[in-house]
Amino acid sequence: MKRIFLAAALLSFVAFACGLSYAEGPGKRVILLISEQNIEGPQRAWWASEVDLSTAEVAVARALIASNYTVIEPSVLSKTVKKDRAFRMVDIRDDKSVNLGRLSKADYVISGKAVASAGGNIPQSTMRSCFANITAKVIRVKDGKVIAYLDASGNSAHPDAITGGREALSGAGDSLAAKIIEALNKAQ
């Protein structure tokens, strides 16, 4: 009987300890501030205009949510962004993005730029080569420290350059997401 009680107590302790370590890791709140420029289009950012998350941000958000991180939606931040003009610039400064993170009670801010470009036509085809590159940094809000500088790329072939650019941006976002998750997990 003592062994059963001891085993049950030990299992309860292990389950409790695992729950604590899980609660400290994933579940952290993240803001995505990745401006994006698709082929022949303007540079866009949700915090500087009325557009929603960019293609790259959607790919990153999808992976972060699947890894149990909370991505703070632009709609939650819209009032805060409208109050301070400094938050409405496409090229938002690090100190301003950290301030936005503090105001929204985020743990991390992912700040970056994504650009898609079109290459030449694929030989004997109507398809165009499209490429996307993203650079980003992961900033811990509580101390404003950059914990990772990251980059990623993606490519696509499509008859329509705009759609090809979007596909390349999505691929680059998927690649970047894996690197962000790795950096966030190491920072825990």
N, C-alpha and C positions, 0 to 999 in steps of 0.2 A: 504494500500500500504506500509506503514511504517512497519507493522508487517511482510509482505512478505520479504521486504528488510532485516529486522533484522534477520528473520529466515534463510534466505539465507546466510547472513554474518556469523551467528553462525555456520551453517552447514559447511561452507567453513573453518572456523577456526578449528572446530573439525577434519575435514578431514586432514587439514594441520598438526595439532598437532599429529594425529595418524600416519601420514606419517613420521614425524620426529622421533617418538619413534620407529617405525618399522625400519627405516634406521640405528638407533644406535644399534639395537639388532642383529637379524639374518642378514646374508650377510657378517659377519666377515670372515676373511681368516684363515684357519687352515692347519697346516702341521701334517700329521700322521707319527710317527716314532715308530711303534710297531713291534719289531722283533718277529719272529715266529719259533717254532720248532714243526713239526708234528711228529707223531710216527715213530721212527727209522730213522728219517731224520736229516740233519744238521740244526743248527740254521741259519735262513736266514733273511735278511733285504734288502729292495730295495736300500737304500743309500750305502750299503756296497758291492753290486754286481749288476749284470745286471737283476735281477728278478724284476718283477713289484710288485704292492701292494700285501701284504699277504692276506690270506683268512679272517682273523680277520679285517684287515684294510679295505677290500672291504665292509664288513658288516657295519663297522662304517661309512665309506665314504657314502654309500648309504643312511643311516639314516640322516647324517649331511646335505647332499644335499637336501633331502626331507624336511628338516627343514630350508632350505634357507641359509645354511652356504656354503662358498666356500672352497672346498678342493683343495689345491695346488697339482697339479700332479707331480709325480717324474720326468717326462720329462722336466718340467719347471725348475727344480732344478739341473738337471744333470751336467751342466757346473760348477755351483757353488760347487757341491759336488766333482767333479773331480779336482778342483783347490786346495782344502785344504784336505790333508790326514786325518786330525782329524775328518772330516765328514764321512769318509769311514769305521769307526769302527762299528761293530755290537752293542756294548755296548757304544753308544755315550753319553758323559757326558752332564749334564744339561746345563752347560754354553755354550757348543758347539751347542747344539740344539737351545738354545735361540739366539745365534749368527746366525745360519742358518735361524731362523725365522725372524730376523732383516734384513738380506740380501735379503730375499724373500718378505719382507713387509707383513709378516703374523701377525695376532693378537694373535694367540694361537698356542702352540705346544702340541700335545698329544704324550707323550713318554711312552713306556711300553714294556712288554714281554708277549708273549702268548705261552703256552706249551700244547701239546696234549699227552695223554698217553693211553695205552690200558690196560683194565682190563681183567678179565677172560671171558671164554665163557659163554653165557647164557645157563642155563640148558636145555637139550633136544633140542639144536639148534646148528647151525653152526655160529651163530652170536656172535660177540665179543662186549663187553662193551667198549666204548671209552669216555674219559673225556678230557675237556680242561679248563684251568685256565688262566686268564689274569689279570695282575696288570698294572695299568697305572696312570699317573699323568697328570693333565691339567696345563700347564704353560702359564701365561700371558707374552707375549713377551716384552711389553713396560717396565716392571719393573723386569722381571725374577722371579716373585712370583708364587709359586705353589698354585693354587686356589682349587685344589681337588686331593685327592688320592683315586683311585677307584679300584675295583676288580669285576670280573664277572666269571661265569663258564658256561659250556655247556656240554651236553652229547649226545651220539648217540649209536645206536646198528647197526652193519653192518657186513656182512661176511668178508669184506676186511678192515683190521685195518687202512690202510692209508686213505681210503675214509671215514671211520667212524671218524677218527681224524679230517679230513677236515670238516665234518658235525658238529662235536662238537666245533671246532674253530669258525665256522660260527655262531652257536648258542650263544657262549660266546661273539662274536663280537656284535651280535644284543643286547644282554643284556647290554654290556658295553656302546653301543651307546646311549641307553636311559639315562644312568647315566651321560654320557658326556654332552648330550644336556641339561639335568637338571642343571648341574654345570655351563655350559656356560650361560644359561638363568639367573641364579642367579647372575652371575658375571657382567651382563650388567648394 
